[in-house]
C-alpha cells in the first residue's frame, strides 16, 4: 500500500479543493504518479481529481463500505508513488450511528490509510487565534497523525507573521501560507461545484493552482510528511477483490452533462468483472444500445436540461422499447427522467420518459441530504428482494406524485425511515439515493 496525505479542514468552504487540485498537479508535474481519493460520498470532486492527477480518483467511505470493499478501493493506489486524499466537510464530521466500517469521517479514512492530516485553515479575520483551532484539531484524537497546517486567505505579510507566531507557540508546523485571492474559487451551483466537464477552462485553472502552491507551499515538506506516515497494511488481498459485481453483462450507461454522477468504484468493479459499458447521451438524443442487457441512468442535473430531454424523442422511444422486455434503472436525476414529468425552477413542466408515474418539481426546492440504507422490497438490477443497500441522497427536488409500488424501505444513517422509497413498475426501477454498495450477508 502507498504512503499519502489527507487534505482536510475545520469546515467546508476553507479552500481545501483548491489545495487538493494544485497539489495533485504539482506532484504530477514533478514526475510522481499520484493516486487521488475522496473521503465520503462526493460524486463531483473525483472528476476534478482525475483532471488534475491524470489518474482516476475513488471514494473511500467508512460508513457505507465494509472492510473488504474499503481495502479493494484503497488497493487502486497500486503502482502510484503517493496518495492524496481530500476530506469532506470538517475533519471529524460524520454521522452519529456507526455504519459498516465507521462513522464516515475524514479522520477515520486518514487513520485507516495511515495518512498524516494537512489541515487547511481559513485565517481570515484572525491571526494568533487560528493556532487554537489547529491545536484543538491536533489534540482531539491523539492517534491521528497530524502533519501540520496550510494557512489560507492570508491578508498581508504582517497577517502571516502574526499567524505563524501563534502556530509556533502551539507547536504546529506551518506547511504553507496562501495569500487571499478572489480568482481561485471554482464555480458552484446547488449541489456544490459545477461538473468538471462544464468548467470553461479547467486545465488552465488547475495549472494556476499548481503554480500558486509552488510559490507559497513547501512541497518538499509535504512529501516528507507523506512518506513519514504509516503505510496501511493491505487488508483485502489483491486489487479487485471486494469491488462491486456488475448488474448485467452489457450495460448502456447514460453519460453527459445531465447524467454523470456514478461512483468510480462501481464502474471499476463492473469493468474488472468483464461487463461492457456502452455510454450514450440522452441530451444528444441518442437511444441506448438495442442489444444492451440493462439501461442505467445515473444522477446529474436533468433539471437544467428539461426542455432538451422532453424533445429527445429518439432517446425516449429507445428507452421505452428497451423497458418492454429488459431492465431500466435510474438514480436520483435518472429516476426523475424515468418519471412522467419534471417541473423546473421557473415552473415549466417538461415531459419525461413516462416509464414511471413520478412527478418531481424544483419550483419549491426542498433539501435532501444524507446516507441511506435501503432494504429492497422487490428486485432491482444486480440485487434481490430483501437485500440491503448502502447509498447517499443529495438533491433539491420535491415529489408531487409517486404512484408506483415502492422499491424499498429506506432509512437514514440513524435508522429512521425516510419517505423517498423509490419505485418499481414492470422492468423499471428507480431510487433517489445513489448506490455505493450492497451489504454482504
Steps between C-alpha positions, in 0.01 A plus 500: 500500500608858429592784732297817479335806654146601591414859401229605744367809678303613804191553283373522144589806297858545622670439164609138533390414145727769358788360705413144398493571126814712511685236697392217271619688195825627656605149602392365162711766327794393716480153352313322778214262432234642734193302608210725606224397739191672639385427852123474514217475248588785261445427130619835356852542643646174358460633144705808594761273661526297179558818299775613737681171563434324168401198707149389601390604849296276733277556803585346838203487734515336843123524562383341176786262420598183678869420557551287184352767272691779677822303457427415137454868423812596697690245290430708189810694606712209377785638290460856626784687671278692741133525599319827566155484659253786521276514803135603510351762730708531819768248595297327773154545348304178451172349610382403848437130439779266396477353151675199347853617577465825695316831518601645164749768611813605316698439820399132488613473138835660586554262792406191304730603214782619726501846339615803702246784491573835341246747638406790271396789723324816384675761715292792379391718791751354748872458552652327807155365586518266201758301698238412761287346226795304363605385845150378576490295181844356568412404859143375440619155394858426614512187281442702182827594326516878455746649249422869544296782351473705186382852571250624244372849414791679665442876471855638522859418602425637847192278526708198401773584752254530789321179403830311476597627846185346644564170322860495624384556856252211465761270350315477166704467181405750228534333160393801295322834500270591209428870440139601460396488133148537369566330168574152638150382584346234280149575367219348705131417471241341727680165551840662554757539225393501139600183319856475371376458142316833526795711616583751224878452537573239761853423382606863537338521843678188628834614359446830678432327829820296464707813431337674797587212732859481373544863596345486844513140630796284600449204266813326628365513855168358384673211324711435809185499716332250268792259501549545872151366566401142559420312180179297548512124503314332216181354648303396196747294298554565133364806325152430370382275783203661669411732211132492396383236255329623181118490488512383136748407227426783254404822680378803305608790722364852451795738510486872425453832683157388628605152616850465641485410870626142514746395768832402336536180705175367352619545143841356589343191658263449207778529243744283696236226510471510121185710453479723194410864561314652205477878552231706332378859529133579560579870445629413152175308443679166488314178572662237722663211315227267379697191605572624853389278787437795732456877470634700795424870539728661763425815689600844379320819403194413288326803651736725303415324173128434529409640159776309321404172665130558426583538131740201486253269324757247377635460854153467649374246246818293528467497877134401482576222252772360727272509804245276330719195557817601689586694817548875529626665819536867593669674795386842623510710182473182297199399709338836429564457127320164508191668646200665342608863534759732648419859594797737492567791736312741271189282524523357148372143471710267282394158376737223608521134387170398663624156607409589860225726630744717699452878477770718657535875534778752561259794516500475880834354594527253786842391621566126531843395625641199677599137504232245420455132587237335284343157542362397162135394487545382142800410285698764313789448257779317682311447824224276631200584716578547870863584430626812677679775307710794614489832319477876525227749409564862399247706304259793522192358329151459643282198425159603368387149405654155552217256413696182427583221743783584741831337419643497852469594862754780534665629818743776588836442669333475842245243384207742476263444204501750213211539253713476182442127442571488129266327256454186293272446203552206268866482405568857620645597838623825647638645823577844633820371661822437310615141551837452673484127579281211598544359847652155524298242691 
